[in-house]
């Protein structure tokens, strides 16, 4: 859906929404914890990016590394990779504490 919107293919986006409306409604009403957890971590990732863009680097990097750690624990390697790549972009603003946590995450990733 996001790709369609970015490509200004709004008719295709509308059809996609209509086709999967029941899935979207089920997700909105879902009481399943995994969906809430995924949504929560997606938000935290976006919030970390927001903080970094606002130049609140310490908070943003801490949150980003927390999301990376959670992604590693639940085996979401794509999200882990995204977090580590974003961290690398902002590494010049990292404190020693950030660097230690980053190195720890890399060590965990290599062992898994």
The first five atom37 places (N, CA, C, CB, O) and aatype in JSON, in Angstrom:
{
  "aatype": [20, 20, 20, 20, 20, 20, 20, 20, 20, 20, 20, 20, 20, 20, 20, 20, 20, 20, 20, 20, 20, 20, 20, 20, 20, 20, 20, 20, 20, 20, 20, 20, 20, 20, 20, 20, 20, 20, 20, 20, 20, 20, 20, 20, 20, 20, 20, 20, 20, 20, 20, 20, 20, 20, 20, 20, 20, 20, 20, 20, 20, 20, 20, 20, 20, 20, 20, 20, 20, 20, 20, 20, 20, 20, 20, 20, 20, 20, 20, 20, 20, 20, 20, 20, 20, 20, 20, 20, 20, 20, 20, 20, 20, 20, 20, 20, 20, 20, 20, 20, 20, 20, 20, 20, 20, 20, 20, 20, 20, 20, 20, 20],
  "atom_mask": [
    [1, 1, 1, 1, 1],
    [1, 1, 1, 1, 1],
    [1, 1, 1, 1, 1],
    [1, 1, 1, 1, 1],
    [1, 1, 1, 1, 1],
    [1, 1, 1, 1, 1],
    [1, 1, 1, 1, 1],
    [1, 1, 1, 1, 1],
    [1, 1, 1, 1, 1],
    [1, 1, 1, 1, 1],
    [1, 1, 1, 1, 1],
    [1, 1, 1, 1, 1],
    [1, 1, 1, 1, 1],
    [1, 1, 1, 1, 1],
    [1, 1, 1, 1, 1],
    [1, 1, 1, 1, 1],
    [1, 1, 1, 1, 1],
    [1, 1, 1, 1, 1],
    [1, 1, 1, 1, 1],
    [1, 1, 1, 1, 1],
    [1, 1, 1, 1, 1],
    [1, 1, 1, 1, 1],
    [1, 1, 1, 1, 1],
    [1, 1, 1, 1, 1],
    [1, 1, 1, 1, 1],
    [1, 1, 1, 1, 1],
    [1, 1, 1, 1, 1],
    [1, 1, 1, 1, 1],
    [1, 1, 1, 1, 1],
    [1, 1, 1, 1, 1],
    [1, 1, 1, 1, 1],
    [1, 1, 1, 1, 1],
    [1, 1, 1, 1, 1],
    [1, 1, 1, 1, 1],
    [1, 1, 1, 1, 1],
    [1, 1, 1, 1, 1],
    [1, 1, 1, 1, 1],
    [1, 1, 1, 1, 1],
    [1, 1, 1, 1, 1],
    [1, 1, 1, 1, 1],
    [1, 1, 1, 1, 1],
    [1, 1, 1, 1, 1],
    [1, 1, 1, 1, 1],
    [1, 1, 1, 1, 1],
    [1, 1, 1, 1, 1],
    [1, 1, 1, 1, 1],
    [1, 1, 1, 1, 1],
    [1, 1, 1, 1, 1],
    [1, 1, 1, 1, 1],
    [1, 1, 1, 1, 1],
    [1, 1, 1, 1, 1],
    [1, 1, 1, 1, 1],
    [1, 1, 1, 1, 1],
    [1, 1, 1, 1, 1],
    [1, 1, 1, 1, 1],
    [1, 1, 1, 1, 1],
    [1, 1, 1, 1, 1],
    [1, 1, 1, 1, 1],
    [1, 1, 1, 1, 1],
    [1, 1, 1, 1, 1],
    [1, 1, 1, 1, 1],
    [1, 1, 1, 1, 1],
    [1, 1, 1, 1, 1],
    [1, 1, 1, 1, 1],
    [1, 1, 1, 1, 1],
    [1, 1, 1, 1, 1],
    [1, 1, 1, 1, 1],
    [1, 1, 1, 1, 1],
    [1, 1, 1, 1, 1],
    [1, 1, 1, 1, 1],
    [1, 1, 1, 1, 1],
    [1, 1, 1, 1, 1],
    [1, 1, 1, 1, 1],
    [1, 1, 1, 1, 1],
    [1, 1, 1, 1, 1],
    [1, 1, 1, 1, 1],
    [1, 1, 1, 1, 1],
    [1, 1, 1, 1, 1],
    [1, 1, 1, 1, 1],
    [1, 1, 1, 1, 1],
    [1, 1, 1, 1, 1],
    [1, 1, 1, 1, 1],
    [1, 1, 1, 1, 1],
    [1, 1, 1, 1, 1],
    [1, 1, 1, 1, 1],
    [1, 1, 1, 1, 1],
    [1, 1, 1, 1, 1],
    [1, 1, 1, 1, 1],
    [1, 1, 1, 1, 1],
    [1, 1, 1, 1, 1],
    [1, 1, 1, 1, 1],
    [1, 1, 1, 1, 1],
    [1, 1, 1, 1, 1],
    [1, 1, 1, 1, 1],
    [1, 1, 1, 1, 1],
    [1, 1, 1, 1, 1],
    [1, 1, 1, 1, 1],
    [1, 1, 1, 1, 1],
    [1, 1, 1, 1, 1],
    [1, 1, 1, 1, 1],
    [1, 1, 1, 1, 1],
    [1, 1, 1, 1, 1],
    [1, 1, 1, 1, 1],
    [1, 1, 1, 1, 1],
    [1, 1, 1, 1, 1],
    [1, 1, 1, 1, 1],
    [1, 1, 1, 1, 1],
    [1, 1, 1, 1, 1],
    [1, 1, 1, 1, 1],
    [1, 1, 1, 1, 1],
    [1, 1, 1, 1, 1],
    [1, 1, 1, 1, 1]
  ],
  "atom_positions": [
    [[0.83, -1.19, 0.0], [0.0, 0.0, 0.0], [0.87, 1.25, 0.0], [-0.94, 0.0, 1.21], [0.63, 2.19, -0.76]],
    [[1.87, 1.25, 0.84], [2.75, 2.42, 0.92], [3.45, 2.67, -0.41], [3.78, 2.23, 2.04], [3.6, 3.82, -0.84]],
    [[3.87, 1.61, -1.06], [4.54, 1.77, -2.36], [3.59, 2.38, -3.39], [5.07, 0.41, -2.86], [3.99, 3.26, -4.15]],
    [[2.36, 1.91, -3.41], [1.38, 2.48, -4.34], [1.19, 3.98, -4.09], [0.04, 1.75, -4.22], [1.12, 4.76, -5.04]],
    [[1.11, 4.35, -2.85], [0.9, 5.76, -2.52], [2.11, 6.58, -2.96], [0.65, 5.94, -1.0], [1.96, 7.65, -3.55]],
    [[3.32, 6.07, -2.68], [4.52, 6.79, -3.08], [4.63, 6.93, -4.6], [5.76, 6.09, -2.54], [5.18, 7.9, -5.11]],
    [[4.1, 5.95, -5.3], [4.15, 5.99, -6.76], [2.95, 6.72, -7.36], [4.21, 4.58, -7.31], [2.8, 6.76, -8.58]],
    [[2.12, 7.29, -6.52], [0.9, 8.01, -6.94], [-0.05, 7.09, -7.71], [1.27, 9.22, -7.81], [-0.79, 7.55, -8.58]],
    [[-0.04, 5.83, -7.39], [-0.98, 4.87, -7.99], [-2.15, 4.7, -7.03], [-0.27, 3.48, -8.27], [-2.36, 3.64, -6.45]],
    [[-2.9, 5.78, -6.89], [-3.95, 5.83, -5.88], [-5.12, 4.9, -6.2], [-4.46, 7.23, -5.74], [-5.75, 4.38, -5.28]],
    [[-5.41, 4.69, -7.46], [-6.47, 3.74, -7.81], [-6.08, 2.32, -7.41], [-6.78, 3.8, -9.32], [-6.91, 1.56, -6.92]],
    [[-4.82, 1.97, -7.63], [-4.34, 0.65, -7.21], [-4.37, 0.52, -5.69], [-2.92, 0.4, -7.73], [-4.72, -0.53, -5.15]],
    [[-4.02, 1.59, -5.01], [-4.07, 1.58, -3.54], [-5.5, 1.37, -3.05], [-3.5, 2.9, -2.97], [-5.74, 0.6, -2.13]],
    [[-6.43, 2.06, -3.68], [-7.84, 1.91, -3.3], [-8.31, 0.48, -3.5], [-8.73, 2.88, -4.11], [-8.99, -0.09, -2.64]],
    [[-7.94, -0.11, -4.64], [-8.33, -1.51, -4.92], [-7.71, -2.46, -3.89], [-7.89, -1.92, -6.34], [-8.37, -3.4, -3.45]],
    [[-6.48, -2.21, -3.53], [-5.81, -3.05, -2.54], [-6.54, -2.98, -1.2], [-4.35, -2.64, -2.37], [-6.76, -4.0, -0.54]],
    [[-6.9, -1.77, -0.8], [-7.63, -1.59, 0.46], [-8.97, -2.3, 0.41], [-7.84, -0.09, 0.76], [-9.35, -2.99, 1.36]],
    [[-9.67, -2.15, -0.7], [-10.98, -2.8, -0.83], [-10.83, -4.33, -0.83], [-11.68, -2.34, -2.13], [-11.63, -5.03, -0.21]],
    [[-9.82, -4.81, -1.52], [-9.62, -6.26, -1.61], [-9.29, -6.88, -0.25], [-8.49, -6.57, -2.6], [-9.74, -7.99, 0.06]],
    [[-8.52, -6.16, 0.56], [-8.09, -6.71, 1.84], [-8.74, -6.01, 3.03], [-6.59, -6.6, 1.97], [-8.21, -6.04, 4.13]],
    [[-9.9, -5.39, 2.8], [-10.59, -4.68, 3.87], [-10.84, -5.57, 5.08], [-11.91, -4.13, 3.35], [-10.66, -5.13, 6.22]],
    [[-11.24, -6.82, 4.84], [-11.53, -7.72, 5.96], [-10.27, -7.99, 6.79], [-12.11, -9.05, 5.45], [-10.36, -8.11, 8.01]],
    [[-9.12, -8.08, 6.15], [-7.87, -8.3, 6.87], [-7.52, -7.06, 7.69], [-6.73, -8.65, 5.89], [-7.1, -7.17, 8.85]],
    [[-7.69, -5.91, 7.09], [-7.4, -4.65, 7.79], [-8.31, -4.5, 9.01], [-7.57, -3.45, 6.83], [-7.85, -4.11, 10.08]],
    [[-9.59, -4.8, 8.83], [-10.53, -4.7, 9.96], [-10.18, -5.7, 11.05], [-11.97, -4.94, 9.48], [-10.25, -5.36, 12.23]],
    [[-9.8, -6.92, 10.67], [-9.39, -7.91, 11.67], [-8.17, -7.46, 12.45], [-9.11, -9.25, 11.0], [-8.09, -7.64, 13.66]],
    [[-7.22, -6.87, 11.75], [-6.01, -6.38, 12.43], [-6.36, -5.25, 13.4], [-4.97, -5.89, 11.4], [-5.82, -5.19, 14.5]],
    [[-7.25, -4.37, 12.98], [-7.63, -3.25, 13.84], [-8.34, -3.72, 15.11], [-8.54, -2.28, 13.07], [-8.21, -3.11, 16.17]],
    [[-9.08, -4.82, 15.0], [-9.84, -5.33, 16.14], [-9.11, -6.43, 16.91], [-11.17, -5.85, 15.67], [-9.6, -6.89, 17.94]],
    [[-7.97, -6.84, 16.41], [-7.26, -7.98, 16.97], [-6.88, -7.76, 18.43], [-6.02, -8.26, 16.16], [-6.46, -6.67, 18.82]],
    [[-7.04, -8.79, 19.19], [-6.62, -8.78, 20.59], [-5.36, -9.62, 20.79], [-7.76, -9.3, 21.5], [-4.9, -9.83, 21.91]],
    [[-4.81, -10.11, 19.68], [-3.65, -10.98, 19.78], [-2.41, -10.19, 20.17], [-3.41, -11.72, 18.45], [-2.11, -9.15, 19.57]],
    [[-1.69, -10.67, 21.17], [-0.54, -9.92, 21.68], [0.58, -9.72, 20.66], [0.01, -10.62, 22.87], [1.23, -8.68, 20.68]],
    [[0.81, -10.69, 19.77], [1.93, -10.54, 18.82], [1.71, -9.34, 17.9], [2.1, -11.81, 17.99], [2.67, -8.66, 17.53]],
    [[0.45, -9.08, 17.52], [0.17, -7.95, 16.64], [0.41, -6.64, 17.38], [-1.28, -8.02, 16.11], [0.98, -5.7, 16.83]],
    [[-0.03, -6.59, 18.62], [0.21, -5.39, 19.42], [1.7, -5.17, 19.63], [-0.51, -5.48, 20.78], [2.19, -4.04, 19.55]],
    [[2.41, -6.25, 19.88], [3.85, -6.14, 20.09], [4.54, -5.65, 18.83], [4.44, -7.49, 20.53], [5.4, -4.77, 18.89]],
    [[4.18, -6.21, 17.69], [4.78, -5.78, 16.43], [4.48, -4.31, 16.16], [4.28, -6.65, 15.28], [5.36, -3.56, 15.75]],
    [[3.24, -3.92, 16.37], [2.85, -2.53, 16.17], [3.64, -1.61, 17.11], [1.33, -2.35, 16.38], [4.09, -0.54, 16.71]],
    [[3.79, -2.05, 18.34], [4.54, -1.27, 19.32], [5.99, -1.07, 18.88], [4.5, -1.95, 20.69], [6.51, 0.04, 18.92]],
    [[6.64, -2.15, 18.45], [8.04, -2.04, 18.04], [8.17, -1.27, 16.74], [8.66, -3.41, 17.89], [9.17, -0.58, 16.54]],
    [[7.2, -1.36, 15.85], [7.21, -0.54, 14.64], [7.14, 0.94, 15.01], [6.02, -0.91, 13.71], [7.83, 1.78, 14.43]],
    [[6.29, 1.25, 15.98], [6.2, 2.63, 16.46], [7.51, 3.08, 17.08], [5.06, 2.77, 17.47], [7.98, 4.18, 16.8]],
    [[8.09, 2.24, 17.91], [9.35, 2.62, 18.57], [10.45, 2.87, 17.55], [9.79, 1.52, 19.54], [11.26, 3.79, 17.73]],
    [[10.49, 2.08, 16.49], [11.47, 2.29, 15.42], [11.25, 3.66, 14.77], [11.39, 1.15, 14.37], [12.18, 4.44, 14.59]],
    [[10.0, 3.92, 14.41], [9.67, 5.2, 13.78], [9.97, 6.36, 14.72], [8.19, 5.23, 13.35], [10.44, 7.41, 14.29]],
    [[9.7, 6.18, 15.99], [9.96, 7.22, 16.98], [11.46, 7.48, 17.12], [9.35, 6.84, 18.34], [11.88, 8.62, 17.26]],
    [[12.25, 6.44, 17.09], [13.7, 6.6, 17.15], [14.2, 7.39, 15.94], [14.4, 5.22, 17.2], [15.06, 8.27, 16.08]],
    [[13.67, 7.09, 14.77], [14.05, 7.85, 13.58], [13.67, 9.32, 13.73], [13.37, 7.25, 12.32], [14.44, 10.21, 13.39]],
    [[12.48, 9.54, 14.24], [12.0, 10.9, 14.49], [12.95, 11.65, 15.41], [10.58, 10.87, 15.1], [13.33, 12.79, 15.14]],
    [[13.33, 11.0, 16.5], [14.23, 11.65, 17.45], [15.57, 11.99, 16.8], [14.44, 10.76, 18.67], [16.12, 13.06, 17.03]],
    [[16.09, 11.08, 16.01], [17.36, 11.36, 15.35], [17.22, 12.51, 14.35], [17.87, 10.1, 14.63], [18.1, 13.37, 14.26]],
    [[16.13, 12.53, 13.61], [15.9, 13.62, 12.65], [15.75, 14.96, 13.36], [14.64, 13.34, 11.82], [16.14, 16.0, 12.83]],
    [[15.19, 14.93, 14.57], [15.04, 16.17, 15.35], [16.34, 16.55, 16.07], [13.91, 16.0, 16.38], [16.41, 17.55, 16.78]],
    [[17.38, 15.73, 15.86], [18.71, 15.95, 16.46], [18.73, 15.68, 17.95], [19.18, 17.36, 16.2], [19.54, 16.25, 18.69]],
    [[17.82, 14.81, 18.4], [17.82, 14.32, 19.77], [18.53, 12.97, 19.74], [16.34, 14.2, 20.37], [17.95, 11.92, 19.98]],
    [[19.81, 13.05, 19.43], [20.56, 11.85, 19.08], [20.67, 10.84, 20.21], [21.92, 12.23, 18.64], [20.52, 9.64, 19.97]],
    [[20.93, 11.29, 21.42], [21.1, 10.35, 22.52], [19.84, 9.51, 22.73], [21.46, 11.09, 23.82], [19.9, 8.28, 22.79]],
    [[18.7, 10.19, 22.84], [17.43, 9.47, 23.02], [17.13, 8.57, 21.81], [16.26, 10.46, 23.24], [16.73, 7.42, 21.97]],
    [[17.32, 9.12, 20.63], [17.02, 8.37, 19.41], [17.87, 7.12, 19.27], [17.21, 9.25, 18.2], [17.37, 6.05, 18.92]],
    [[19.16, 7.26, 19.56], [20.04, 6.1, 19.44], [19.75, 5.06, 20.51], [21.5, 6.54, 19.53], [19.81, 3.86, 20.24]],
    [[19.43, 5.51, 21.73], [19.04, 4.55, 22.77], [17.81, 3.77, 22.34], [18.77, 5.28, 24.11], [17.77, 2.55, 22.45]],
    [[16.82, 4.48, 21.85], [15.59, 3.81, 21.44], [15.84, 2.88, 20.25], [14.51, 4.85, 21.08], [15.3, 1.77, 20.2]],
    [[16.64, 3.33, 19.31], [16.96, 2.52, 18.15], [17.66, 1.22, 18.56], [17.85, 3.31, 17.18], [17.35, 0.15, 18.04]],
    [[18.58, 1.32, 19.49], [19.28, 0.13, 19.96], [18.36, -0.78, 20.78], [20.5, 0.52, 20.8], [18.53, -2.0, 20.75]],
    [[17.41, -0.22, 21.5], [16.4, -1.04, 22.2], [15.56, -1.83, 21.19], [15.48, -0.15, 23.09], [15.29, -3.01, 21.39]],
    [[15.16, -1.16, 20.12], [14.38, -1.84, 19.08], [15.22, -2.92, 18.43], [13.88, -0.82, 18.02], [14.72, -4.02, 18.16]],
    [[16.48, -2.64, 18.17], [17.37, -3.63, 17.57], [17.49, -4.86, 18.47], [18.76, -3.03, 17.3], [17.47, -5.99, 17.99]],
    [[17.62, -4.62, 19.77], [17.72, -5.73, 20.72], [16.44, -6.56, 20.71], [18.0, -5.19, 22.14], [16.5, -7.79, 20.69]],
    [[15.3, -5.89, 20.73], [14.02, -6.62, 20.7], [13.88, -7.39, 19.38], [12.83, -5.64, 20.87], [13.42, -8.53, 19.38]],
    [[14.28, -6.77, 18.28], [14.2, -7.43, 16.98], [15.07, -8.69, 16.97], [14.64, -6.47, 15.85], [14.67, -9.72, 16.42]],
    [[16.23, -8.6, 17.56], [17.09, -9.77, 17.64], [16.45, -10.87, 18.48], [18.45, -9.38, 18.23], [16.52, -12.05, 18.13]],
    [[15.85, -10.49, 19.59], [15.22, -11.48, 20.48], [14.07, -12.21, 19.82], [14.74, -10.82, 21.74], [13.87, -13.4, 20.05]],
    [[13.32, -11.51, 18.99], [12.17, -12.17, 18.33], [12.53, -12.65, 16.92], [10.98, -11.19, 18.26], [11.67, -13.09, 16.16]],
    [[13.81, -12.58, 16.6], [14.34, -13.07, 15.32], [13.79, -12.31, 14.11], [14.02, -14.55, 15.17], [13.57, -12.9, 13.05]],
    [[13.58, -11.02, 14.29], [13.18, -10.17, 13.17], [14.45, -9.56, 12.59], [12.14, -9.05, 13.62], [14.82, -8.43, 12.89]],
    [[15.12, -10.34, 11.75], [16.43, -9.95, 11.24], [16.35, -8.74, 10.31], [17.07, -11.1, 10.52], [17.3, -7.96, 10.23]],
    [[15.25, -8.59, 9.61], [15.1, -7.42, 8.74], [15.07, -6.13, 9.56], [13.8, -7.55, 7.89], [15.74, -5.16, 9.22]],
    [[14.3, -6.13, 10.64], [14.23, -4.94, 11.5], [15.58, -4.71, 12.18], [13.11, -5.1, 12.55], [16.02, -3.57, 12.31]],
    [[16.22, -5.78, 12.61], [17.54, -5.64, 13.23], [18.5, -4.97, 12.26], [18.08, -7.01, 13.66], [19.22, -4.04, 12.63]],
    [[18.51, -5.44, 11.03], [19.39, -4.87, 10.02], [19.07, -3.38, 9.79], [19.26, -5.65, 8.7], [19.98, -2.57, 9.66]],
    [[17.79, -3.05, 9.73], [17.4, -1.64, 9.55], [17.92, -0.78, 10.69], [15.87, -1.52, 9.45], [18.46, 0.31, 10.47]],
    [[17.76, -1.27, 11.9], [18.21, -0.51, 13.07], [19.72, -0.3, 13.05], [17.81, -1.23, 14.36], [20.2, 0.8, 13.32]],
    [[20.45, -1.35, 12.72], [21.9, -1.23, 12.7], [22.38, -0.3, 11.59], [22.53, -2.61, 12.54], [23.37, 0.41, 11.75]],
    [[21.68, -0.31, 10.47], [22.04, 0.61, 9.38], [21.78, 2.06, 9.77], [21.26, 0.26, 8.11], [22.59, 2.94, 9.48]],
    [[20.65, 2.31, 10.41], [20.35, 3.67, 10.84], [21.34, 4.11, 11.93], [18.89, 3.77, 11.37], [21.81, 5.25, 11.93]],
    [[21.66, 3.21, 12.83], [22.66, 3.53, 13.85], [23.96, 3.97, 13.17], [22.92, 2.32, 14.79], [24.58, 4.96, 13.56]],
    [[24.37, 3.23, 12.14], [25.62, 3.53, 11.45], [25.59, 4.94, 10.84], [25.88, 2.48, 10.35], [26.61, 5.63, 10.83]],
    [[24.43, 5.35, 10.35], [24.29, 6.71, 9.8], [24.55, 7.77, 10.86], [22.9, 6.9, 9.2], [25.11, 8.83, 10.56]],
    [[24.13, 7.5, 12.09], [24.24, 8.48, 13.17], [25.36, 8.16, 14.16], [22.93, 8.57, 13.91], [25.39, 8.72, 15.25]],
    [[26.27, 7.29, 13.79], [27.3, 6.83, 14.72], [28.19, 7.95, 15.24], [28.15, 5.79, 14.05], [28.75, 7.84, 16.33]],
    [[28.33, 9.02, 14.48], [29.19, 10.11, 14.95], [28.61, 10.81, 16.18], [29.41, 11.13, 13.82], [29.32, 11.54, 16.87]],
    [[27.33, 10.59, 16.47], [26.68, 11.19, 17.63], [26.58, 10.2, 18.81], [25.29, 11.67, 17.25], [26.03, 10.54, 19.86]],
    [[27.11, 9.02, 18.62], [26.99, 7.97, 19.64], [27.92, 8.24, 20.82], [27.29, 6.6, 19.03], [29.03, 8.74, 20.67]],
    [[27.42, 7.89, 21.99], [28.24, 7.95, 23.2], [28.92, 6.6, 23.38], [27.37, 8.31, 24.47], [28.66, 5.66, 22.63]],
    [[29.79, 6.51, 24.36], [30.45, 5.24, 24.66], [29.42, 4.17, 25.02], [31.46, 5.41, 25.82], [29.57, 3.01, 24.67]],
    [[28.37, 4.58, 25.72], [27.3, 3.63, 26.08], [26.59, 3.1, 24.83], [26.28, 4.31, 27.03], [26.31, 1.9, 24.73]],
    [[26.3, 3.99, 23.89], [25.69, 3.56, 22.62], [26.6, 2.57, 21.9], [25.4, 4.78, 21.72], [26.16, 1.52, 21.43]],
    [[27.88, 2.92, 21.83], [28.84, 2.07, 21.12], [28.94, 0.69, 21.76], [30.22, 2.73, 21.1], [29.0, -0.32, 21.05]],
    [[28.95, 0.64, 23.09], [29.01, -0.65, 23.79], [27.79, -1.51, 23.45], [29.1, -0.44, 25.32], [27.92, -2.7, 23.18]],
    [[26.63, -0.9, 23.47], [25.41, -1.65, 23.17], [25.41, -2.11, 21.7], [24.16, -0.79, 23.46], [24.99, -3.23, 21.4]],
    [[25.87, -1.25, 20.81], [25.96, -1.6, 19.39], [26.89, -2.8, 19.19], [26.46, -0.39, 18.57], [26.56, -3.74, 18.47]],
    [[28.06, -2.75, 19.81], [29.03, -3.85, 19.7], [28.44, -5.13, 20.29], [30.35, -3.5, 20.42], [28.65, -6.22, 19.74]],
    [[27.72, -5.0, 21.39], [27.07, -6.16, 22.0], [26.05, -6.77, 21.02], [26.37, -5.77, 23.32], [25.98, -7.99, 20.88]],
    [[25.29, -5.94, 20.37], [24.31, -6.43, 19.39], [24.99, -7.12, 18.21], [23.44, -5.27, 18.87], [24.52, -8.15, 17.73]],
    [[26.09, -6.57, 17.76], [26.83, -7.21, 16.66], [27.37, -8.56, 17.09], [27.98, -6.3, 16.18], [27.37, -9.51, 16.31]],
    [[27.83, -8.65, 18.32], [28.35, -9.91, 18.83], [27.24, -10.96, 18.93], [29.01, -9.7, 20.22], [27.44, -12.12, 18.58]],
    [[26.08, -10.54, 19.4], [24.93, -11.46, 19.5], [24.54, -11.92, 18.12], [23.74, -10.79, 20.2], [24.29, -13.11, 17.9]],
    [[24.47, -10.99, 17.17], [24.07, -11.32, 15.81], [25.01, -12.35, 15.2], [24.03, -10.05, 14.95], [24.56, -13.28, 14.53]],
    [[26.3, -12.19, 15.42], [27.28, -13.12, 14.86], [27.16, -14.51, 15.46], [28.67, -12.58, 15.07], [27.42, -15.5, 14.78]],
    [[26.78, -14.59, 16.72], [26.67, -15.89, 17.4], [25.41, -16.64, 16.99], [26.68, -15.71, 18.91], [25.38, -17.86, 17.06]],
    [[24.38, -15.92, 16.55], [23.11, -16.57, 16.21], [23.15, -17.12, 14.87], [21.96, -15.65, 16.32], [22.17, -17.71, 14.42]]
  ]
}
